[in-house]
Amino acid sequence: MRSDIHHIPLQRITESGSSIEKESVVVETAIQLNALDENGHPITHATLLATPTDLIELHAGHILSEGYTFDTLTKESFVHIDTPHHTIQYEGRLTVTPRNRPVTSSCGACNHPDLLVSNVHGVIDSSAFIDLELQYIHDALDKLTSNMPLFHESGACHGAGLLFLDDGLRFVSEDIGRHNAVDKTIGKATLAGINDF
C-alpha cells in the first residue's frame, strides 16, 4: 500500500445518473518533529500535518526555514521512526527554541513579529533574475508540473522546486501543504550540499 495516496470509492452523480468510481486522494497525516534538548533527550518541537514522503527533507527544510538551526545538515543528522507514527528526530540541538504558541490553520507568517524577510535574513541580491524572459518562467512552471506525479494522479497537490539559471529546475517536491512542499525542497537542496539560495 502506498503511503502518499489513497484510492477510495466515490459516488459521482450527474444529470444522467450516478456511478461508483475510484478517486485518488493525497494522504495527510501527523508528523512529529523532534530534536535533542540540553541533556541529549528527544523533545518534540513541532507536529505538522503533511504527506508522508521525503520526511527527513521536510524536517531539515523546516528547521532551516524557521531559523531553528544554522548548522550544516546531512541525512545522517536525522532518524525516521515510523512506529507507532511518523517521528523524525534531528540528532542535534536547535539553535533557537521554538515558541510555544497555538498553530492556526494558516501558515502563521501573518503573526510573525519579523514578517519582513529582510528583518530575518537581510536583503537578498535578486538582480540575476531581473532580465528573465516570461517564457523561461512559463517553461519552468510547466517542468515543475510535469515532475509532480501526485498532482497528476490526484489533481490536488502542491509542488515546489528551485530554479537555477545555469542548471534549470531541481529538487521538486510535493505535499498536501504548500509550505511543506517548500520545506521539502529546501531540505533536499540543503542535504545535497546547496545552501546559497
N, CA, C and O of each residue as an XYZ file, in Angstrom:
788
protein
N       0.839     -1.183      0.000
C       0.000      0.000      0.000
C       0.887      1.251      0.000
O       1.839      1.344      0.776
N       0.578      2.178     -0.846
C       1.342      3.423     -0.926
C       1.043      4.305      0.276
O      -0.071      4.310      0.799
N       2.053      5.049      0.703
C       1.865      5.927      1.855
C       1.474      7.344      1.453
O       1.077      8.141      2.302
N       1.583      7.665      0.163
C       1.361      9.044     -0.269
C      -0.016      9.304     -0.870
O      -0.428     10.458     -0.993
N      -0.728      8.251     -1.243
C      -2.024      8.435     -1.895
C      -2.942      7.272     -1.549
O      -2.503      6.124     -1.472
N      -4.210      7.574     -1.342
C      -5.228      6.548     -1.109
C      -6.191      6.543     -2.286
O      -6.507      7.585     -2.860
N      -6.647      5.350     -2.629
C      -7.671      5.209     -3.661
C      -8.959      4.826     -2.954
O      -9.038      3.781     -2.307
N      -9.958      5.671     -3.080
C     -11.214      5.448     -2.375
C     -12.374      5.429     -3.365
O     -12.297      6.051     -4.424
N     -13.457      4.711     -3.021
C     -14.635      4.744     -3.883
C     -15.374      6.069     -3.707
O     -15.407      6.644     -2.619
N     -15.949      6.524     -4.781
C     -16.664      7.794     -4.769
C     -17.916      7.649     -5.615
O     -17.858      7.136     -6.732
N     -19.035      8.092     -5.093
C     -20.255      8.086     -5.894
C     -20.334      9.416     -6.631
O     -20.412     10.482     -6.020
N     -20.313      9.329     -7.948
C     -20.388     10.516     -8.792
C     -21.812     10.631     -9.323
O     -22.328      9.700     -9.941
N     -22.440     11.770     -9.080
C     -23.824     12.000     -9.505
C     -23.823     13.045    -10.613
O     -23.284     14.140    -10.454
N     -24.429     12.691    -11.724
C     -24.556     13.602    -12.864
C     -26.021     13.665    -13.270
O     -26.862     12.986    -12.681
N     -26.324     14.468    -14.265
C     -27.699     14.570    -14.754
C     -28.206     13.243    -15.309
O     -29.407     12.974    -15.285
N     -27.296     12.420    -15.805
C     -27.713     11.149    -16.413
C     -27.740      9.990    -15.417
O     -28.073      8.869    -15.802
N     -27.402     10.228    -14.157
C     -27.441      9.159    -13.168
C     -26.250      9.214    -12.230
O     -25.614     10.255    -12.064
N     -25.961      8.079    -11.624
C     -24.837      8.023    -10.695
C     -23.987      6.792    -10.981
O     -24.453      5.808    -11.555
N     -22.742      6.874    -10.569
C     -21.827      5.751    -10.747
C     -20.813      5.759     -9.613
O     -20.537      6.799     -9.015
N     -20.264      4.589     -9.326
C     -19.204      4.468     -8.332
C     -17.882      4.447     -9.090
O     -17.673      3.622     -9.980
N     -16.999      5.364     -8.725
C     -15.706      5.480     -9.387
C     -14.596      5.504     -8.343
O     -14.850      5.702     -7.155
N     -13.373      5.301     -8.796
C     -12.207      5.381     -7.921
C     -11.697      6.821     -7.916
O     -11.563      7.452     -8.965
N     -11.419      7.319     -6.731
C     -10.852      8.654     -6.587
C      -9.503      8.528     -5.883
O      -9.358      7.740     -4.949
N      -8.528      9.297     -6.329
C      -7.202      9.305     -5.710
C      -7.082     10.528     -4.816
O      -7.275     11.657     -5.267
N      -6.764     10.301     -3.544
C      -6.679     11.371     -2.556
C      -5.283     11.359     -1.932
O      -4.815     10.321     -1.462
N      -4.627     12.511     -1.931
C      -3.290     12.627     -1.342
C      -3.410     12.500      0.179
O      -4.282     13.112      0.796
N      -2.530     11.704      0.767
C      -2.549     11.442      2.205
C      -2.016     12.646      2.977
O      -1.055     13.296      2.565
N      -2.659     12.922      4.096
C      -2.184     13.922      5.048
C      -2.225     13.269      6.424
O      -3.261     12.747      6.836
N      -1.107     13.297      7.131
C      -1.029     12.666      8.447
C      -0.130     13.490      9.361
O       0.660     14.310      8.894
N      -0.257     13.266     10.654
C       0.569     13.997     11.621
C       2.007     13.481     11.577
O       2.253     12.275     11.600
N       2.940     14.415     11.514
C       4.368     14.110     11.515
C       4.983     14.828     12.715
O       4.913     16.053     12.810
N       5.578     14.074     13.620
C       6.183     14.647     14.820
C       7.648     14.954     14.539
O       8.395     14.084     14.092
N       8.059     16.191     14.802
C       9.442     16.619     14.599
C      10.115     16.794     15.958
O       9.669     17.590     16.784
N      11.189     16.043     16.179
C      11.920     16.087     17.446
C      13.336     16.609     17.229
O      13.883     16.541     16.128
N      13.910     17.129     18.305
C      15.327     17.494     18.367
C      15.805     17.109     19.763
O      15.016     16.645     20.586
N      17.071     17.295     20.024
C      17.616     16.943     21.336
C      17.642     18.165     22.248
O      17.939     19.276     21.809
N      17.325     17.944     23.526
C      17.420     19.032     24.494
C      18.852     19.122     25.028
O      19.736     18.403     24.563
N      19.078     20.004     26.004
C      20.432     20.216     26.524
C      21.019     18.978     27.198
O      22.230     18.899     27.403
N      20.161     18.005     27.545
C      20.630     16.758     28.162
C      20.711     15.609     27.166
O      20.980     14.471     27.552
N      20.480     15.897     25.887
C      20.544     14.863     24.861
C      19.300     14.007     24.756
O      19.326     12.943     24.138
N      18.201     14.466     25.360
C      16.939     13.735     25.285
C      16.060     14.317     24.181
O      16.060     15.529     23.966
N      15.307     13.462     23.476
C      14.435     13.973     22.416
C      13.258     14.772     22.975
O      12.612     14.375     23.945
N      13.005     15.906     22.331
C      11.833     16.719     22.651
C      11.127     17.048     21.343
O      11.769     17.218     20.307
N       9.824     17.134     21.396
C       9.041     17.489     20.212
C       9.012     19.003     20.085
O       8.630     19.702     21.024
N       9.416     19.512     18.920
C       9.358     20.959     18.705
C       8.261     21.341     17.728
O       7.927     22.520     17.613
N       7.692     20.370     17.020
C       6.569     20.665     16.120
C       5.881     19.368     15.731
O       6.506     18.310     15.658
N       4.600     19.471     15.487
C       3.847     18.392     14.865
C       3.145     19.009     13.668
O       2.341     19.930     13.807
N       3.460     18.492     12.496
C       2.923     19.034     11.249
C       1.955     18.052     10.619
O       2.089     16.842     10.802
N       0.994     18.552      9.890
C       0.181     17.714      9.019
C       0.830     17.756      7.652
O       0.993     18.827      7.068
N       1.205     16.578      7.134
C       1.953     16.537      5.880
C       1.714     15.223      5.161
O       1.219     14.259      5.746
N       2.070     15.198      3.888
C       2.085     13.969      3.104
C       3.342     13.199      3.505
O       4.434     13.768      3.485
N       3.218     11.910      3.871
C       4.362     11.180      4.433
C       5.381     10.695      3.402
O       5.613      9.495      3.257
N       5.981     11.642      2.695
C       7.083     11.370      1.774
C       8.175     12.397      2.048
O       7.887     13.508      2.493
N       9.420     12.032      1.786
C      10.553     12.955      1.955
C      10.527     13.628      3.330
O      10.688     14.844      3.438
N      10.323     12.828      4.373
C      10.126     13.404      5.705
C      11.411     13.926      6.339
O      11.372     14.904      7.085
N      12.530     13.302      6.060
C      13.799     13.852      6.558
C      14.052     15.203      5.903
O      14.484     16.150      6.559
N      13.781     15.282      4.612
C      13.936     16.547      3.889
C      12.980     17.602      4.446
O      13.346     18.771      4.567
N      11.752     17.191      4.783
C      10.777     18.110      5.375
C      11.319     18.685      6.683
O      11.266     19.896      6.899
N      11.837     17.824      7.551
C      12.345     18.302      8.841
C      13.553     19.219      8.649
O      13.642     20.270      9.283
N      14.480     18.825      7.779
C      15.657     19.662      7.514
C      15.235     21.036      7.001
O      15.709     22.058      7.497
N      14.352     21.061      6.018
C      13.887     22.333      5.472
C      13.119     23.156      6.485
O      13.231     24.381      6.513
N      12.335     22.483      7.321
C      11.536     23.193      8.324
C      12.430     23.905      9.342
O      12.229     25.085      9.626
N      13.417     23.188      9.890
C      14.234     23.836     10.926
C      15.140     24.921     10.341
O      15.507     25.866     11.039
N      15.497     24.789      9.069
C      16.276     25.858      8.431
C      15.401     27.062      8.111
O      15.780     28.197      8.401
N      14.235     26.828      7.515
C      13.385     27.955      7.115
C      12.808     28.688      8.320
O      12.520     29.881      8.233
N      12.633     27.991      9.447
C      12.150     28.642     10.666
C      13.281     29.311     11.446
O      13.029     30.016     12.423
N      14.531     29.092     11.015
C      15.671     29.691     11.705
C      16.020     28.991     13.010
O      16.647     29.592     13.883
N      15.621     27.717     13.158
C      15.892     26.974     14.391
C      17.320     26.447     14.453
O      17.803     26.111     15.535
N      17.997     26.369     13.327
C      19.396     25.958     13.310
C      20.077     26.583     12.104
O      19.441     26.874     11.092
N      21.367     26.781     12.230
C      22.185     27.242     11.118
C      23.324     26.256     10.880
O      24.269     26.539     10.144
N      23.214     25.080     11.526
C      24.218     24.027     11.379
C      24.163     23.428      9.982
O      23.143     23.517      9.299
N      25.265     22.819      9.563
C      25.285     22.052      8.320
C      24.561     20.741      8.581
O      24.903     20.009      9.510
N      23.571     20.449      7.767
C      22.749     19.257      7.965
C      23.102     18.191      6.935
O      23.418     18.500      5.786
N      23.045     16.941      7.361
C      23.198     15.797      6.467
C      22.058     14.831      6.757
O      21.384     14.949      7.780
N      21.840     13.870      5.853
C      20.800     12.867      6.110
C      21.081     12.115      7.400
O      20.155     11.705      8.100
N      22.361     11.935      7.715
C      22.738     11.221      8.929
C      22.402     12.020     10.184
O      22.471     11.480     11.289
N      22.037     13.300     10.037
C      21.636     14.128     11.174
C      20.238     13.775     11.666
O      19.799     14.285     12.697
N      19.532     12.905     10.939
C      18.129     12.619     11.228
C      17.876     11.122     11.322
O      18.560     10.320     10.687
N      16.886     10.762     12.121
C      16.416      9.383     12.232
C      14.910      9.399     12.007
O      14.197     10.217     12.587
N      14.428      8.486     11.156
C      12.994      8.357     10.885
C      12.465      7.147     11.646
O      12.865      6.013     11.382
N      11.577      7.394     12.575
C      10.907      6.338     13.334
C       9.465      6.311     12.839
O       8.767      7.322     12.915
N       9.009      5.158     12.331
C       7.658      5.143     11.759
C       6.656      4.326     12.566
O       5.556      4.054     12.085
N       7.015      3.929     13.785
C       6.083      3.201     14.631
C       6.009      3.877     15.996
O       7.072      4.105     16.572
N       4.899      4.207     16.546
C       3.550      3.955     16.046
C       3.081      4.986     15.022
O       2.058      4.789     14.366
N       3.825      6.087     14.882
C       3.502      7.102     13.874
C       4.826      7.678     13.372
O       5.894      7.336     13.880
N       4.747      8.544     12.383
C       5.971      9.128     11.816
C       6.576     10.144     12.786
O       5.953     11.151     13.123
N       7.789      9.861     13.222
C       8.569     10.793     14.032
C       9.917     10.955     13.344
O      10.596      9.970     13.053
N      10.299     12.197     13.087
C      11.602     12.478     12.502
C      12.406     13.194     13.577
O      12.029     14.270     14.041
N      13.511     12.585     13.964
C      14.323     13.148     15.034
C      15.611     13.728     14.481
O      16.381     13.040     13.810
N      15.836     15.000     14.772
C      17.094     15.674     14.462
C      18.048     15.352     15.603
O      17.743     15.618     16.765
N      19.197     14.782     15.276
C      20.159     14.338     16.284
C      21.069     15.479     16.723
O      22.255     15.271     16.982
N      20.523     16.661     16.804
C      21.254     17.838     17.257
C      20.319     18.730     18.053
O      19.125     18.458     18.183
N      20.890     19.796     18.581
C      20.083     20.764     19.325
C      19.709     21.909     18.407
O      20.461     22.269     17.501
N      18.550     22.470     18.646
C      18.124     23.637     17.891
C      18.826     24.866     18.452
O      18.970     25.007     19.667
N      19.259     25.750     17.566
C      19.938     26.977     17.967
C      18.968     27.924     18.646
O      19.320     28.613     19.604
N      17.750     27.951     18.146
C      16.695     28.805     18.679
C      15.584     27.894     19.174
O      15.190     26.955     18.483
N      15.084     28.170     20.356
C      13.984     27.375     20.889
C      12.687     27.824     20.234
O      12.364     29.011     20.248
N      11.941     26.885     19.660
C      10.658     27.254     19.061
C       9.729     27.862     20.114
O       9.748     27.472     21.281
N       8.928     28.814     19.677
C       7.979     29.459     20.583
C       6.806     28.533     20.855
O       6.333     27.838     19.957
N       6.342     28.525     22.093
C       5.105     27.818     22.402
C       3.962     28.730     22.010
O       3.752     29.778     22.621
N       3.232     28.332     20.997
C       2.114     29.141     20.520
C       1.135     28.227     19.818
O       1.512     27.169     19.313
N      -0.099     28.628     19.786
C      -1.064     27.799     19.063
C      -0.773     27.825     17.571
O      -0.355     28.846     17.024
N      -0.997     26.703     16.928
C      -0.851     26.621     15.482
C      -2.234     26.800     14.880
O      -3.157     26.045     15.186
N      -2.371     27.791     14.032
C      -3.659     28.038     13.395
C      -3.686     27.345     12.047
O      -2.705     26.721     11.643
N      -4.790     27.451     11.361
C      -4.890     26.809     10.050
C      -4.096     27.555      8.988
O      -3.913     27.043      7.884
N      -3.623     28.751      9.302
C      -2.781     29.477      8.351
C      -1.334     29.072      8.563
O      -1.019     28.323      9.487
N      -0.455     29.570      7.706
C       0.960     29.223      7.842
C       1.608     29.941      9.012
O       2.726     29.593      9.394
N       0.946     30.930      9.592
C       1.490     31.617     10.748
C       2.327     32.835     10.428
O       2.697     33.580     11.336
N       2.637     33.060      9.159
C       3.507     34.183      8.800
C       2.899     35.522      9.201
O       3.618     36.439      9.595
N       1.588     35.635      9.103
C       0.945     36.907      9.424
C       1.102     37.272     10.896
O       0.997     38.443     11.260
N       1.353     36.283     11.738
C       1.509     36.538     13.163
C       2.965     36.670     13.579
O       3.255     36.892     14.755
N       3.875     36.537     12.637
C       5.303     36.544     12.961
C       5.763     37.974     13.222
O       5.465     38.867     12.430
N       6.490     38.209     14.327
C       6.913     39.577     14.628
C       7.900     40.154     13.623
O       8.005     41.374     13.496
N       8.622     39.306     12.910
C       9.578     39.771     11.912
C       9.078     39.413     10.522
O       9.770     38.735      9.763
N       7.893     39.863     10.194
C       7.238     39.472      8.952
C       8.080     39.788      7.725
O       8.095     39.006      6.774
N       8.771     40.901      7.726
C       9.564     41.259      6.563
C      10.785     40.362      6.475
O      11.537     40.235      7.442
N      10.987     39.739      5.322
C      12.101     38.816      5.132
C      13.430     39.507      5.383
O      14.359     38.885      5.898
N      13.538     40.774      5.033
C      14.802     41.488      5.236
C      15.144     41.597      6.718
O      16.316     41.720      7.073
N      14.135     41.554      7.589
C      14.402     41.570      9.028
C      15.008     40.261      9.496
O      15.725     40.237     10.497
N      14.735     39.173      8.795
C      15.193     37.852      9.206
C      16.521     37.505      8.553
O      17.452     37.092      9.244
N      16.630     37.660      7.256
C      17.795     37.178      6.518
C      18.600     38.274      5.832
O      19.612     37.975      5.198
N      18.193     39.505      5.938
C      18.870     40.554      5.206
C      18.329     40.629      3.785
O      17.516     39.800      3.377
N      18.770     41.595      3.060
C      18.308     41.782      1.688
C      19.071     40.829      0.773
O      20.299     40.756      0.828
N      18.350     40.112     -0.056
C      18.946     39.139     -0.966
C      19.103     39.784     -2.334
O      18.184     40.443     -2.820
N      20.260     39.596     -2.957
C      20.514     40.133     -4.290
C      19.749     39.302     -5.314
O      20.092     38.147     -5.565
N      18.728     39.885     -5.895
C      17.921     39.173     -6.886
C      18.165     39.700     -8.294
O      17.370     39.432     -9.195
N      19.242     40.439     -8.501
C      19.495     41.065     -9.797
C      19.667     40.044    -10.916
O      19.407     40.363    -12.076
N      20.098     38.822    -10.599
C      20.275     37.798    -11.639
C      18.948     37.430    -12.294
O      18.932     36.913    -13.411
N      17.847     37.688    -11.616
C      16.540     37.301    -12.137
C      15.791     38.450    -12.810
O      14.683     38.250    -13.308
N      16.372     39.638    -12.833
C      15.677     40.808    -13.369
C      15.353     40.661    -14.849
O      14.276     41.066    -15.286
N      16.259     40.095    -15.621
C      16.071     40.023    -17.066
C      15.497     38.692    -17.547
O      15.619     38.366    -18.729
N      14.887     37.931    -16.676
C      14.303     36.656    -17.102
C      13.154     36.892    -18.067
O      12.307     37.758    -17.850
N      13.139     36.125    -19.112
C      12.039     36.184    -20.064
C      10.842     35.448    -19.482
O      11.002     34.440    -18.793
N       9.662     35.941    -19.754
C       8.439     35.309    -19.278
C       8.358     33.857    -19.746
O       7.882     33.001    -19.001
N       8.810     33.566    -20.952
C       8.761     32.202    -21.476
C       9.623     31.257    -20.642
O       9.263     30.096    -20.453
N      10.764     31.747    -20.139
C      11.641     30.938    -19.290
C      10.904     30.524    -18.013
O      10.984     29.373    -17.585
N      10.195     31.469    -17.420
C       9.424     31.188    -16.208
C       8.282     30.233    -16.530
O       8.034     29.288    -15.781
N       7.592     30.471    -17.627
C       6.488     29.603    -18.046
C       6.980     28.175    -18.270
O       6.336     27.221    -17.835
N       8.112     28.028    -18.942
C       8.680     26.694    -19.186
C       9.057     26.004    -17.876
O       8.872     24.796    -17.730
N       9.588     26.775    -16.926
C       9.956     26.199    -15.624
C       8.716     25.716    -14.876
O       8.748     24.662    -14.240
N       7.628     26.476    -14.947
C       6.381     26.049    -14.303
C       5.818     24.803    -14.969
O       5.298     23.918    -14.289
N       5.917     24.724    -16.295
C       5.491     23.506    -17.000
C       6.328     22.308    -16.565
O       5.799     21.215    -16.363
N       7.635     22.517    -16.423
C       8.517     21.428    -15.995
C       8.191     21.013    -14.564
O       8.198     19.824    -14.243
N       7.905     21.988    -13.705
C       7.512     21.676    -12.333
C       6.279     20.776    -12.335
O       6.263     19.734    -11.680
N       5.264     21.177    -13.063
C       4.024     20.401    -13.117
C       4.256     19.014    -13.693
O       3.670     18.044    -13.211
N       5.092     18.900    -14.707
C       5.333     17.590    -15.319
C       6.112     16.658    -14.396
O       6.134     15.447    -14.618
N       6.753     17.208    -13.361
C       7.507     16.405    -12.397
C       6.755     16.221    -11.081
O       7.368     16.028    -10.030
N       5.426     16.281    -11.143
C       4.590     16.139     -9.951
C       3.626     14.963    -10.114
O       2.466     15.167    -10.473
N       4.086     13.738     -9.857
C       3.224     12.571    -10.056
C       1.997     12.540     -9.149
O       0.937     12.087     -9.581
N       2.106     13.003     -7.910
C       0.934     13.024     -7.032
C      -0.133     13.967     -7.570
O      -1.325     13.666     -7.511
N       0.301     15.106     -8.093
C      -0.649     16.051     -8.688
C      -1.344     15.425     -9.886
O      -2.556     15.566    -10.051
N      -0.578     14.732    -10.724
C      -1.175     14.124    -11.918
C      -2.167     13.032    -11.550
O      -3.183     12.863    -12.225
N      -1.885     12.291    -10.490
C      -2.775     11.203    -10.100
C      -4.009     11.701     -9.354
O      -5.092     11.135     -9.501
N      -3.854     12.751     -8.558
C      -4.961     13.209     -7.714
C      -5.607     14.504     -8.193
O      -6.788     14.739     -7.937
N      -4.851     15.337     -8.878
C      -5.356     16.650     -9.278
C      -5.338     17.657     -8.141
O      -5.829     18.776     -8.292
N      -4.772     17.266     -6.996
C      -4.821     18.148     -5.827
C      -3.584     17.961     -4.962
O      -3.620     17.242     -3.964
N      -2.500     18.606     -5.344
C      -1.273     18.527     -4.548
C      -0.425     19.754     -4.869
O      -0.357     20.191     -6.018
N       0.215     20.297     -3.851
C       1.100     21.440     -4.065
C       2.498     20.964     -4.433
O       2.912     19.866     -4.063
N       3.215     21.802     -5.165
C       4.576     21.466     -5.563
C       5.491     22.661     -5.415
O       5.049     23.810     -5.425
N       6.781     22.371     -5.275
C       7.801     23.414     -5.184
C       9.088     22.874     -5.788
O       9.297     21.662     -5.854
N       9.935     23.774     -6.221
C      11.243     23.408     -6.751
C      12.127     24.636     -6.747
O      11.649     25.754     -6.557
N      13.411     24.430     -6.957
C      14.348     25.547     -7.062
C      14.765     25.698     -8.512
O      15.153     24.727     -9.162
N      14.684     26.918     -9.015
C      15.054     27.216    -10.391
C      16.432     27.875    -10.392
O      16.618     28.959     -9.840
N      17.390     27.202    -11.022
C      18.749     27.720    -11.142
C      18.944     28.194    -12.574
O      18.581     27.491    -13.517
N      19.515     29.380    -12.742
C      19.706     29.925    -14.084
C      20.599     29.034    -14.931
O      20.379     28.907    -16.135
N      21.604     28.414    -14.320
C      22.545     27.604    -15.087
C      22.211     26.117    -15.095
O      22.805     25.359    -15.862
N      21.278     25.689    -14.262
C      21.019     24.257    -14.106
C      19.536     23.904    -14.185
O      19.177     22.735    -14.045
N      18.681     24.877    -14.403
C      17.255     24.604    -14.537
C      16.579     24.270    -13.218
O      17.062     24.631    -12.144
N      15.461     23.581    -13.317
C      14.633     23.245    -12.164
C      15.164     21.993    -11.467
O      15.418     20.973    -12.108
N      15.326     22.085    -10.154
C      15.824     20.945     -9.366
C      15.058     20.859     -8.050
O      14.387     21.807     -7.642
N      15.169     19.727     -7.407
C      14.640     19.492     -6.066
C      13.120     19.658     -5.985
O      12.603     20.238     -5.031
N      12.421     19.152     -6.979
C      10.957     19.226     -6.995
C      10.403     18.371     -5.860
O      10.846     17.243     -5.643
N       9.437     18.918     -5.147
C       8.792     18.233     -4.030
C       7.291     18.440     -4.105
O       6.806     19.419     -4.673
N       6.566     17.495     -3.519
C       5.109     17.589     -3.463
C       4.625     17.356     -2.042
O       5.244     16.615     -1.278
N       3.515     17.993     -1.692
C       2.875     17.779     -0.401
C       1.474     18.369     -0.462
O       1.191     19.247     -1.278
N       0.610     17.880      0.404
C      -0.739     18.423      0.500
C      -0.697     19.877      0.988
O      -1.588     20.665      0.670
N       0.334     20.230      1.755
C       0.512     21.599      2.237
C       1.593     22.312      1.449
O       2.694     21.783      1.296
N       1.302     23.495      0.948
C       2.286     24.193      0.110
C       3.543     24.550      0.889
O       4.644     24.479      0.344
N       3.398     24.938      2.168
C       4.577     25.268      2.973
C       5.432     24.029      3.195
O       6.656     24.136      3.279
N       4.811     22.850      3.293
C       5.577     21.605      3.436
C       6.339     21.287      2.156
O       7.480     20.828      2.212
N       5.718     21.528      1.002
C       6.410     21.293     -0.272
C       7.646     22.184     -0.362
O       8.699     21.743     -0.823
N       7.519     23.432      0.075
C       8.665     24.350      0.069
C       9.740     23.862      1.042
O      10.923     23.848      0.700
N       9.335     23.459      2.254
C      10.320     22.949      3.220
C      11.019     21.704      2.696
O      12.223     21.550      2.902
N      10.295     20.810      2.022
C      10.912     19.605      1.452
C      11.944     19.983      0.391
O      13.016     19.383      0.321
N      11.618     20.973     -0.429
C      12.556     21.428     -1.460
C      13.807     22.027     -0.823
O      14.923     21.731     -1.252
N      13.630     22.865      0.192
C      14.776     23.440      0.906
C      15.614     22.327      1.514
O      16.842     22.355      1.432
N      14.958     21.352      2.122
C      15.669     20.230      2.722
C      16.439     19.414      1.704
O      17.585     19.039      1.950
N      15.820     19.132      0.552
C      16.512     18.371     -0.499
C      17.768     19.100     -0.961
O      18.828     18.491     -1.110
N      17.644     20.402     -1.187
C      18.794     21.184     -1.655
C      19.892     21.212     -0.596
O      21.064     21.000     -0.907
N      19.517     21.469      0.636
C      20.497     21.542      1.722
C      21.208     20.215      1.917
O      22.428     20.185      2.077
N      20.459     19.113      1.906
C      21.072     17.800      2.106
C      21.934     17.392      0.916
O      22.765     16.490      1.028
N      21.735     18.060     -0.232
C      22.595     17.837     -1.398
C      23.808     18.772     -1.380
O      24.622     18.755     -2.304
N      23.926     19.585     -0.331
C      25.086     20.461     -0.185
C      24.915     21.842     -0.779
O      25.889     22.588     -0.883
N      23.699     22.203     -1.172
C      23.450     23.530     -1.755
C      22.799     24.401     -0.690
O      21.707     24.102     -0.207
N      23.480     25.476     -0.333
C      22.977     26.345      0.733
C      22.894     27.811      0.330
O      22.554     28.654      1.159
N      23.194     28.130     -0.914
C      23.238     29.534     -1.329
C      22.038     29.890     -2.205
O      22.196     30.360     -3.331
N      20.878     29.667     -1.688
C      19.659     30.024     -2.430
C      18.796     30.910     -1.584
O      17.723     31.325     -2.020
